[in-house]
């Protein structure tokens, strides 16, 4: 074994996490509908845990009791019809990638890192939080050394080669380059992607032929056709915010109260009604207290009780973190929750992490796949993290005006809709200039990017 291999091996041994730590981290990522199954599995596996009550099961019992009052044949027919009418659940990107991860042979630490990276991907398949930050929080290191960077890059490369290829990058530019290299793209394609990426919003052969006189019109057209086979947003075909049935993980209510438990006149309540309530088994507690039990029996009981306590504490930390993070989101997005703003204000996960003195990766995990219900509707928690998109360099009062990405995208859609109603087509350049009138300094290439995210074709193709 050479020195580099020894270094990597020693590094991985130093980063070894206990099963309890892995369990606590995984609990943070689970949305409420998955958390219920996880609780039931743990209660079945660990005899030191008892289910005190299960409101979800009681609701099912009520359904069957009510059905029994009708004829059994009618009830059965109605239930089958109900099932047949339910739309199939759309697979999410995370589910698709995690299924492939299960088939991949990895060391436990690499597997946990891969799971964290997958849960950290946004609706396009790109990173929410920098993967380096995930690594630092996961393994409690301040900065990555050479071996750790190599380990992270190795895990990232595994995910990037999953189906769909090109996820786990920072942006579409990096993803397209990776996909092109994976498909052994011809030199002209690589040249266009690397050095003319911003100009590819308008793929006109005549325009590019002037810049590449060494290539024929047919060769340039073939390069364009190749690029069109690549996917700028790898997660486009997967479910996410558009799934038809969503169970909120947390509720936000406007209340009139001066209670210290109520922050900014909003109550934040974690969903627990549909979850089984657990407690430590009184029998196991009695056995643990009895000193007359055989050593072997006591060791088993104590081990089960320890695991049960870890699980209960992990559940508590998950719910406390979810409520704390949501309260801070509500506090910073108060205008939206009061109905004064149509879109959230610019907000980064790092701001929430700093305010709560927790790691940014923890914010990423606790908001992954979870939904909030308020008077305005149901929203993914990550909807409220919208990066500052543009800044007006000088406003009337001399201060800067910052707009969220969602606000800019909404304005772009509005401009395009209004123009097309009057029979006009706005180019990205014209949209950029019109946005200036609203104090939004947005470059043409950024307009092109946001328009693509809105799934609106260019003016040439519309």
SVG drawing of the C-alpha trace seen along z (x, -y; Angstrom):
<svg xmlns="http://www.w3.org/2000/svg" viewBox="-75 -60 79 74">
<polyline fill="none" stroke="black" stroke-width="0.4" points="0.0,0.0 1.5,-3.3 1.6,-6.5 -1.4,-8.1 -3.5,-5.0 -2.4,-4.9 -3.3,-8.6 -6.8,-8.1 -7.4,-5.0 -6.3,-6.7 -8.4,-9.7 -11.5,-7.6 -10.9,-5.8 -10.6,-9.2 -13.9,-10.2 -15.8,-7.1 -19.3,-8.0 -21.3,-6.0 -24.6,-4.5 -26.3,-6.8 -24.8,-9.9 -25.7,-8.6 -29.2,-8.0 -29.6,-11.5 -28.3,-13.1 -30.7,-10.9 -33.7,-11.9 -33.1,-15.5 -33.7,-14.9 -37.0,-12.9 -40.2,-14.6 -43.2,-13.7 -44.7,-11.0 -41.3,-9.2 -40.8,-9.8 -43.9,-7.9 -42.6,-4.7 -39.2,-5.3 -40.8,-5.5 -42.8,-2.3 -39.8,-0.5 -37.8,-1.5 -40.6,-0.5 -40.8,2.9 -37.0,3.4 -36.3,2.2 -38.4,3.9 -37.3,1.1 -39.7,-1.2 -43.5,-1.2 -46.1,-3.0 -48.3,-5.0 -50.7,-6.1 -50.9,-6.4 -53.4,-8.9 -52.7,-7.9 -53.8,-4.3 -56.8,-5.6 -57.9,-7.6 -57.6,-4.4 -59.7,-2.5 -62.4,-5.2 -62.5,-4.9 -63.1,-1.1 -65.6,-1.5 -67.7,-4.0 -67.4,-1.7 -68.8,1.2 -72.1,-0.7 -72.6,-0.2 -72.9,3.0 -69.6,4.7 -69.8,5.1 -70.4,1.3 -67.6,0.4 -65.2,2.7 -66.2,1.3 -65.9,-2.3 -62.5,-1.7 -61.2,-0.1 -62.6,-2.9 -60.8,-5.4 -57.5,-3.6 -57.9,-3.5 -58.6,-7.2 -55.4,-8.2 -52.8,-9.6 -49.4,-7.7 -46.9,-9.4 -44.2,-11.0 -40.7,-9.9 -38.5,-12.7 -34.9,-13.2 -33.7,-12.3 -35.6,-9.0 -34.2,-8.2 -30.6,-8.9 -30.9,-7.2 -32.2,-4.0 -29.1,-3.9 -26.9,-4.6 -28.4,-1.5 -26.9,0.5 -23.5,-1.0 -20.8,0.5 -19.4,-2.3 -17.8,-2.6 -20.3,-3.8 -18.7,-7.3 -18.8,-7.7 -22.4,-6.5 -23.5,-9.0 -21.7,-11.8 -23.4,-10.8 -26.8,-10.8 -26.2,-14.3 -25.1,-15.6 -28.3,-14.1 -30.6,-15.6 -28.9,-18.9 -29.8,-19.2 -32.4,-21.7 -35.2,-21.4 -32.7,-21.6 -30.3,-19.0 -27.7,-21.5 -26.2,-22.2 -28.1,-24.3 -25.2,-24.4 -21.6,-24.0 -20.7,-20.3 -17.5,-21.3 -19.8,-22.8 -21.7,-19.5 -18.5,-17.6 -17.3,-20.1 -20.5,-19.8 -20.9,-16.0 -17.4,-15.1 -16.7,-18.1 -13.7,-19.5 -12.9,-23.2 -11.3,-22.9 -10.7,-20.1 -7.2,-18.8 -6.0,-17.1 -7.3,-13.6 -10.7,-14.9 -11.0,-16.9 -10.2,-13.8 -12.8,-11.8 -15.4,-14.4 -14.6,-14.6 -14.8,-10.8 -18.3,-10.7 -19.4,-13.7 -18.2,-11.9 -20.2,-8.8 -23.5,-10.8 -22.7,-12.8 -22.5,-9.6 -25.9,-8.3 -29.0,-8.6 -29.7,-11.4 -26.1,-12.4 -24.9,-15.8 -26.5,-16.4 -24.5,-17.5 -22.9,-20.5 -23.1,-24.2 -24.8,-25.3 -26.0,-24.3 -22.7,-25.4 -20.7,-22.8 -23.4,-20.1 -23.4,-20.6 -19.6,-20.4 -19.7,-17.1 -22.5,-15.6 -20.7,-16.7 -17.4,-15.1 -19.3,-11.9 -20.7,-11.7 -17.3,-12.2 -18.5,-15.4 -16.6,-16.6 -14.1,-19.5 -16.5,-22.2 -19.1,-21.3 -16.6,-21.6 -15.3,-24.9 -18.8,-26.4 -19.7,-25.3 -16.4,-26.4 -15.9,-29.7 -19.3,-30.8 -21.8,-29.4 -23.6,-32.7 -24.1,-33.2 -25.8,-29.8 -29.3,-31.1 -29.6,-32.0 -28.2,-29.1 -28.1,-30.6 -25.8,-28.9 -25.2,-32.1 -24.0,-34.0 -21.6,-31.3 -20.3,-30.6 -18.8,-34.1 -16.9,-33.3 -15.8,-29.8 -15.0,-30.1 -13.0,-26.8 -16.3,-24.9 -19.1,-24.4 -22.7,-25.3 -23.5,-21.6 -20.8,-21.1 -22.0,-24.0 -25.6,-22.7 -24.5,-19.3 -22.8,-20.8 -26.0,-22.6 -28.0,-19.4 -25.5,-17.7 -25.8,-20.4 -29.6,-20.2 -29.3,-16.5 -27.8,-17.7 -30.0,-18.7 -29.2,-22.0 -31.4,-21.1 -31.0,-17.4 -33.9,-17.2 -36.4,-18.7 -38.3,-15.4 -38.6,-14.5 -41.2,-15.3 -40.7,-17.8 -42.7,-20.9 -45.4,-19.9 -46.4,-16.6 -50.1,-16.4 -50.5,-15.3 -48.3,-17.0 -48.3,-16.5 -47.1,-19.7 -44.3,-19.2 -44.9,-22.5 -47.8,-25.0 -47.6,-28.7 -50.6,-30.5 -51.2,-34.3 -52.2,-34.9 -52.9,-37.8 -50.8,-37.1 -48.0,-38.7 -46.8,-35.3 -43.0,-34.8 -43.7,-31.5 -45.2,-33.5 -42.6,-35.0 -43.7,-38.1 -47.3,-37.2 -46.9,-33.9 -47.2,-30.5 -45.1,-27.7 -46.3,-24.2 -44.6,-21.0 -46.8,-18.3 -47.1,-15.5 -50.8,-14.4 -50.1,-11.7 -47.0,-10.3 -46.9,-7.5 -46.1,-8.6 -43.3,-6.5 -42.0,-5.9 -39.4,-3.7 -40.8,-0.3 -41.6,-0.2 -40.6,3.5 -37.1,2.8 -36.7,-0.1 -37.6,2.2 -35.2,4.9 -32.4,2.3 -33.0,1.2 -32.9,4.8 -29.4,5.6 -30.2,9.4 -30.5,10.0 -27.9,11.9 -25.0,9.9 -25.9,11.1 -29.6,10.1 -28.7,6.7 -26.2,5.9 -28.9,6.6 -31.5,4.5 -29.1,1.6 -28.1,1.6 -31.7,1.6 -32.6,-1.2 -29.5,-3.2 -30.5,-2.9 -34.1,-3.8 -33.0,-6.9 -30.8,-8.0 -33.8,-7.6 -36.1,-9.6 -33.5,-12.3 -33.0,-12.3 -36.7,-12.8 -36.8,-15.6 -33.8,-17.4 -35.4,-17.0 -38.6,-18.7 -36.9,-21.4 -34.6,-22.2 -37.5,-22.3 -39.4,-24.7 -36.4,-26.9 -35.5,-27.2 -39.1,-27.8 -39.5,-30.6 -36.4,-32.3 -37.6,-32.0 -41.0,-33.5 -39.2,-36.3 -37.1,-37.2 -40.0,-36.7 -42.6,-38.5 -43.8,-40.6 -44.6,-37.5 -46.5,-35.8 -48.5,-39.0 -49.5,-39.1 -47.6,-42.3 -45.2,-40.7 -46.0,-38.3 -42.6,-36.6 -40.0,-35.9 -37.2,-38.4 -33.6,-37.4 -32.5,-34.9 -29.6,-32.5 -29.3,-29.4 -26.1,-30.8 -28.1,-33.7 -30.4,-31.3 -27.5,-29.2 -25.6,-32.2 -28.7,-33.6 -29.4,-30.2 -25.7,-29.3 -26.0,-26.1 -24.2,-24.8 -25.5,-25.8 -25.6,-22.1 -28.0,-21.5 -30.3,-24.1 -30.0,-22.3 -30.9,-18.9 -33.9,-20.1 -35.5,-21.9 -34.9,-19.1 -38.2,-17.7 -40.3,-19.4 -43.3,-21.7 -44.9,-24.6 -48.6,-25.4 -49.7,-29.0 -52.7,-31.1 -51.2,-31.7 -51.0,-28.0 -48.4,-25.2 -44.8,-25.9 -41.6,-23.9 -39.4,-25.2 -36.6,-25.8 -38.9,-28.1 -38.1,-30.8 -34.3,-30.6 -34.0,-32.9 -30.7,-34.4 -30.4,-38.1 -30.6,-38.4 -30.1,-42.0 -29.3,-45.3 -30.3,-48.7 -27.1,-50.6 -28.7,-53.8 -32.3,-54.3 -34.1,-57.6 -33.1,-57.7 -29.5,-56.8 -29.7,-53.2 -29.5,-49.9 -32.6,-48.0 -32.4,-44.2 -34.8,-41.9 -35.2,-38.2 -34.7,-35.8 -38.4,-34.9 -39.4,-38.6 -37.2,-38.9 -38.6,-35.8 -42.2,-36.9 -41.4,-40.2 -39.9,-38.5 -42.9,-36.3 -45.2,-39.3 -43.3,-41.3 -43.3,-38.4 -47.1,-37.8 -47.9,-41.4 -45.8,-41.7 -47.3,-38.6 -50.9,-39.8 -50.1,-42.8 -48.5,-40.6 -44.9,-41.5 -41.9,-39.4 -39.3,-40.6 -35.7,-39.4 -33.7,-38.8 -31.8,-42.0 -35.0,-44.0 -36.3,-42.3 -33.1,-43.3 -33.6,-46.9 -37.2,-46.9 -36.2,-45.4 -34.0,-48.4 -37.2,-50.6 -38.2,-48.7 -34.8,-49.2 -33.7,-45.6 -30.2,-45.5 -30.2,-42.1 -27.7,-41.1 -29.0,-39.6 -27.4,-36.2 -29.2,-36.2 -32.5,-36.9 -31.8,-34.0 -31.1,-31.7 -34.3,-32.7 -36.4,-32.5 -35.1,-28.9 -36.0,-28.1 -39.5,-29.4 -39.6,-27.0 -40.2,-29.9 -38.6,-29.6 -36.4,-32.4 -38.1,-35.1 -36.7,-33.4 -38.5,-30.1 -41.7,-31.6"/>
</svg>
